[in-house]
Amino acid sequence: MSERKHPLPPFLEERIQPLVYKRWLARKAAAHLKRDRKRGYENITGAIYRDAIHEAVLQSDGKDVYTGEELNWCLISTYNNSDSESGKHGYKAGFALLPTVDHIESSVSKPGFCICAWRTNATKHDLSHQAFIDICKKVLEHAGYRVEKDS
């Protein structure tokens, strides 16, 4: 993958090194490709996934697509499983705004991704966008809030 094809997004300049972004992009593409191949998406390549994830990063402008929160891009590629096991919840909580890739509207011929916080992605899990909105609304209403959609 060339840096020219996937240059460091402008909002990441002076925050992380281009090589860190390049490695993160390659790892995320490989992980999603491996998962999707098990689901029968055999015609999609790693290059297509890297392109789609890079486009999602650009579209995000560095923010969680669902909450609008600024993501902590300095956290990419810093999570340590052994530290997580010893630190339990406290360690993981520090990664709430870690940027992650959420699979949306994918098909056998074209992947769809968006960027959100690890906390958001864990909460949303495999729900559709509308199902996620519906459950968030129920949680808020149960807690005593009134939820109205802006027109």
matplotlib code that plots the C-alpha trace (Angstrom):
import matplotlib.pyplot as plt

x = [0.0, 1.5, 1.3, 0.2, -2.9, -3.8, -2.2, -2.5, -5.8, -5.4, -7.0, -4.3, -1.3, 0.9, -1.1, 0.3, 3.0, 2.0, 3.5, 1.3, -1.8, -0.6, -0.1, -3.5, -5.3, -3.6, -4.5, -8.1, -8.5, -7.0, -9.2, -12.4, -11.4, -10.7, -14.0, -15.9, -14.3, -15.7, -19.1, -18.7, -17.4, -14.7, -14.3, -13.2, -9.5, -7.4, -6.9, -10.6, -11.0, -8.1, -9.6, -13.1, -11.7, -9.5, -12.6, -14.5, -11.7, -11.7, -15.5, -15.3, -13.2, -11.8, -15.1, -17.4, -20.1, -22.8, -22.0, -20.0, -17.3, -13.7, -11.8, -8.4, -6.3, -3.2, -4.6, -4.5, -2.2, -1.5, -3.9, -2.1, -4.0, -1.8, -2.2, -5.9, -6.1, -4.2, -6.0, -9.4, -12.2, -9.9, -7.5, -10.3, -12.1, -9.1, -9.7, -13.3, -12.5, -10.2, -11.1, -12.6, -14.1, -17.8, -19.2, -22.2, -24.2, -21.7, -22.5, -20.6, -19.3, -18.7, -17.8, -19.3, -17.6, -17.8, -15.5, -16.7, -15.3, -14.5, -17.1, -19.8, -18.9, -19.1, -22.5, -23.9, -22.3, -24.1, -27.2, -28.3, -28.1, -31.9, -31.9, -29.1, -31.1, -34.2, -32.4, -30.7, -34.1, -35.5, -32.6, -33.0, -36.8, -36.5, -34.0, -36.7, -35.6, -38.0, -36.5, -37.7, -36.2, -35.1, -37.0]
y = [0.0, 3.3, 6.4, 8.3, 6.1, 6.4, 9.6, 10.5, 12.3, 16.1, 15.9, 13.4, 15.4, 16.3, 13.8, 10.4, 9.2, 8.2, 4.7, 4.2, 5.0, 2.8, -0.2, 0.4, 0.6, -2.6, -4.5, -3.3, -4.3, -7.7, -8.4, -7.4, -9.3, -12.5, -12.3, -11.6, -14.4, -16.8, -15.3, -16.0, -12.7, -14.3, -11.7, -8.7, -8.0, -6.4, -3.4, -2.9, -3.0, -0.6, 1.8, 1.6, 2.0, 4.9, 6.6, 6.0, 7.6, 10.6, 10.9, 10.7, 13.9, 12.2, 11.8, 9.0, 8.8, 7.9, 10.3, 13.1, 12.7, 13.5, 10.2, 9.7, 8.7, 8.6, 5.3, 3.3, 0.3, 0.8, -1.7, -4.4, -7.7, -8.6, -5.1, -5.4, -8.7, -7.3, -3.9, -5.3, -2.6, 0.3, -0.4, -0.9, 2.3, 4.3, 3.1, 4.2, 6.7, 4.4, 4.6, 1.4, 0.3, -0.6, -2.7, -1.1, -1.9, -4.4, -6.6, -9.4, -6.9, -3.8, -3.3, -0.5, 0.9, 3.8, 5.0, 5.1, 4.8, 1.4, 2.0, 2.9, -0.1, -2.5, -1.0, -1.2, -4.6, -6.2, -4.0, -2.1, 1.7, 2.0, -0.8, 1.0, 4.3, 2.5, 0.9, 4.2, 5.8, 3.1, 3.5, 7.3, 7.1, 4.5, 6.8, 9.6, 11.5, 12.7, 12.0, 14.0, 13.8, 17.1, 17.9]
z = [0.0, -0.9, 1.3, -1.8, -2.2, 1.5, 2.7, 6.4, 6.7, 7.3, 10.8, 11.8, 10.7, 13.7, 15.9, 14.6, 12.3, 8.7, 9.3, 12.4, 10.3, 7.4, 9.8, 11.5, 8.2, 6.9, 10.2, 10.2, 6.5, 7.1, 10.2, 8.4, 5.3, 7.3, 9.0, 5.8, 3.9, 6.5, 5.6, 1.9, 0.7, -1.5, -4.3, -2.1, -1.8, 1.0, -1.3, -1.6, 2.2, 2.7, 0.3, 1.9, 5.5, 4.4, 2.9, 6.1, 8.1, 5.8, 6.0, 9.8, 10.1, 13.2, 15.0, 16.0, 13.3, 15.9, 18.8, 17.1, 19.8, 18.9, 18.7, 20.3, 17.3, 19.5, 20.9, 17.7, 17.9, 21.6, 23.1, 25.0, 25.8, 28.8, 30.3, 29.7, 31.6, 34.6, 34.5, 33.8, 33.4, 34.4, 31.5, 28.9, 30.0, 28.9, 25.4, 25.2, 22.4, 20.5, 16.8, 15.4, 12.2, 12.2, 9.3, 7.7, 4.6, 3.2, 0.3, -1.4, -4.0, -1.9, 1.7, 3.8, 6.9, 9.3, 12.1, 15.7, 19.2, 20.6, 23.3, 20.7, 18.6, 21.6, 22.5, 19.0, 18.3, 15.3, 15.4, 12.4, 12.6, 13.2, 15.8, 17.6, 17.6, 18.8, 21.8, 22.7, 22.7, 25.0, 27.4, 27.6, 28.0, 30.7, 32.5, 32.4, 29.4, 26.6, 23.2, 20.2, 16.7, 15.2, 12.0]

ax = plt.figure().add_subplot(projection="3d")
ax.plot(x, y, z, "-o")
ax.set_aspect("equal")
plt.show()
